[in-house]
Amino acid sequence: MVKITIEKNDAGQRLDRFLRKYFREAPLAAIYRIIRKSLKVNGKRAGENTRLQEGDELSLFISPEQAEEWRGKGTVRTSPRQFTVIYEDEHVLIVSKPSGLLTHGDGREKSRTLANQVLGYLQEKGEFDPAKEQTFRPSPANRLDRNTSGLVMFGKTAQAMRQLTESLRERDAIRKFYRTIAAGAFAEDRIITGDLVKDEAENRVREVSGVDGAKAAATRAYPIRTGEDFSLVEVELLTGRTHQIRVHMAGIGHPLAGDPKYGDPRINEIARRHGITTQLLHACRLEFGDMDGALEGLCGKTVEAPAPKAFVRGERELIHVGKQR
């Protein structure tokens, strides 16, 4: 028999999800077989959707050797720090990610990521020890594309992670703002709407109507500085869909300068002459409303990240004639 005690950072999870993270190397079928036939919670049978509480005791009728094999080594790959800390308290870390760095790993890159750099940073500070955590890892609550720079929020505790995730899902207390350089003279506030559907194979998003699987999306965009050929635009995400800003801005005839996927080749050629080979998109500001619990320290705060040098240079070189909003 193997016994597992649920710790604070493991509480609140469904039983099956806890076991899938705890036994990292176990086949999925084995996890559900254990739940059906070889497991009790506090001495009683429990279903896969049982919510675990701190102090619960799991009794698993498997050998310690099998448990160790399924557990795996549990090592955390870290990499040299490239991010800048913008805000930090005991529950939350907000950093500014540079363009070119993945938030999470993908099929090609698993170690050189923002998530792993943050884990290394917290280990150095003594605030995270993977050997003492059963399933929890401090993780990003929001995700930026590789070539988007700016603010990413991390939950340093499980409670903070759950609250950040819920607030972002409900869109009731965290407002997210971006700055970008768009093609054309963008001269007035716009609310852009349109359903989006993602082609996973091509990692490309299309604006559609009446298609199964499409998700409603809404973006507010307004000019900060308007030039003859390019404009500095601030954008608020009213929903959070993959590539939303890039697709919506292209859909209204103002694609992002340098965007290789959704941009205008003629516009991109102009941007390329100024050394711009990808979209200039920066997650510049987070505004927090009424927050409590683990997020109480963020209540009413505005957190901002300065634009990177490449963005500032692009603005200076592309927006030749403009007016300040």
C-alpha positions, -999 to 999 in steps of 0.1 A, spaced: 0 0 0 11 36 -7 -3 66 12 -4 102 1 -14 132 22 -29 161 4 -9 193 11 -22 229 9 -10 235 -27 -26 202 -38 -61 210 -23 -90 219 -45 -81 196 -74 -102 167 -88 -89 133 -77 -81 122 -113 -62 154 -121 -42 152 -90 -31 116 -98 -23 125 -134 1 151 -121 14 131 -92 21 100 -113 37 118 -142 49 86 -160 17 65 -155 -5 56 -185 -38 74 -184 -57 40 -183 -37 30 -152 -48 62 -134 -85 55 -139 -80 18 -131 -65 28 -98 -94 51 -90 -120 23 -98 -103 -6 -81 -73 3 -59 -79 36 -41 -97 50 -11 -99 86 2 -100 88 40 -109 51 40 -138 54 15 -142 48 -22 -141 80 -42 -150 90 -78 -127 106 -103 -143 140 -98 -139 141 -60 -125 174 -49 -95 169 -26 -91 189 6 -60 197 26 -53 168 50 -71 141 30 -53 108 30 -52 87 -2 -46 49 2 -35 33 -30 -33 -5 -32 -2 -6 -54 34 -15 -46 59 13 -36 81 2 -65 53 8 -90 45 42 -74 82 52 -76 83 42 -113 52 62 -122 62 91 -101 93 98 -122 123 120 -113 102 152 -111 132 174 -122 126 210 -133 145 223 -162 156 259 -158 174 283 -181 192 317 -177 169 346 -168 157 369 -196 126 385 -180 122 416 -158 103 415 -125 76 442 -125 56 432 -94 59 406 -68 43 396 -35 41 363 -16 14 350 -39 19 366 -73 47 374 -97 43 396 -127 71 398 -152 79 414 -185 87 388 -212 110 398 -241 100 391 -277 114 359 -290 109 338 -258 82 312 -255 59 314 -225 55 276 -223 74 248 -241 62 234 -274 72 204 -296 105 220 -305 115 239 -274 109 226 -239 136 241 -217 143 277 -229 109 291 -218 97 319 -196 79 293 -173 112 275 -166 131 307 -161 106 318 -135 109 284 -117 147 289 -116 142 324 -102 119 312 -74 142 283 -66 171 307 -62 150 328 -38 140 297 -18 103 302 -26 99 270 -46 113 235 -40 102 209 -65 113 181 -41 87 193 -15 58 198 -39 37 168 -49 19 184 -80 21 222 -78 44 243 -101 42 281 -102 27 287 -136 17 316 -160 -19 326 -158 -19 343 -192 1 334 -223 18 356 -249 29 345 -283 67 340 -288 71 374 -306 48 394 -283 66 411 -254 52 423 -221 33 414 -189 28 378 -178 12 369 -145 24 339 -124 6 323 -94 33 315 -69 8 295 -48 -21 272 -59 -46 296 -43 -33 325 -63 -32 305 -95 -68 294 -91 -79 330 -85 -60 344 -114 -74 318 -137 -109 324 -125 -106 362 -128 -93 360 -164 -120 335 -173 -148 356 -159 -132 389 -173 -145 408 -143 -115 421 -124 -84 422 -147 -82 444 -177 -54 437 -202 -40 464 -226 -15 461 -254 3 486 -277 10 479 -313 20 496 -345 -6 491 -372 -7 499 -409 -26 530 -420 -40 561 -404 -59 547 -374 -79 578 -363 -108 567 -341 -119 543 -314 -132 510 -326 -149 480 -310 -141 451 -332 -161 419 -330 -160 386 -349 -160 349 -342 -127 332 -344 -117 296 -351 -83 281 -349 -67 257 -374 -45 237 -350 -25 221 -378 -14 254 -392 -15 273 -359 -36 299 -377 -68 317 -368 -96 327 -391 -125 352 -386 -157 333 -395 -195 333 -389 -217 304 -381 -190 278 -380 -190 250 -353 -162 256 -328 -158 293 -335 -155 315 -304 -169 350 -300 -142 377 -297 -142 414 -290 -114 439 -291 -113 476 -283 -87 496 -303 -80 534 -301 -52 556 -315 -24 570 -295 -4 585 -323 -17 586 -359 8 588 -388 3 588 -426 12 552 -432 14 537 -396 -2 544 -363 5 536 -326 -26 519 -313 -36 508 -278 -58 477 -276 -79 463 -248 -87 426 -250 -124 423 -241 -120 385 -247 -89 365 -248 -86 344 -279 -55 331 -297 -41 357 -321 -71 379 -315 -55 413 -319 -36 403 -350 -67 388 -367 -91 416 -357 -68 444 -368 -61 427 -401 -98 422 -406 -105 460 -404 -77 469 -428 -51 478 -402 -28 448 -400 1 449 -376 34 461 -391 57 432 -397 31 405 -390 43 375 -411 11 355 -407 -18 380 -409 0 411 -423 1 428 -457 32 419 -477 36 455 -491 34 469 -455 58 442 -442 83 451 -469 83 488 -457 87 476 -421 116 452 -431 135 481 -445 136 494 -410 148 461 -395 113 450 -384 107 413 -393 78 404 -370 48 421 -355 54 448 -329 29 439 -301 35 446 -265 14 437 -234 19 470 -217 -6 473 -188 -28 454 -164 -55 471 -144 -68 452 -113 -102 458 -98 -117 444 -66 -94 415 -57 -94 395 -24 -78 364 -9 -44 356 -24 -48 385 -48 -56 412 -22 -22 429 -28 -32 437 -64 -66 453 -55 -69 486 -74 -34 485 -88 -22 493 -123 9 474 -134 29 486 -164 58 474 -185 79 499 -206 80 491 -243 112 473 -254 139 492 -274 129 475 -307 93 487 -303 104 523 -295 127 523 -325 99 510 -347 76 537 -335 101 564 -341 110 552 -376 76 542 -390 53 569 -376 68 600 -394 38 623 -392 14 621 -364 -6 637 -337 -7 630 -300 -40 618 -287 
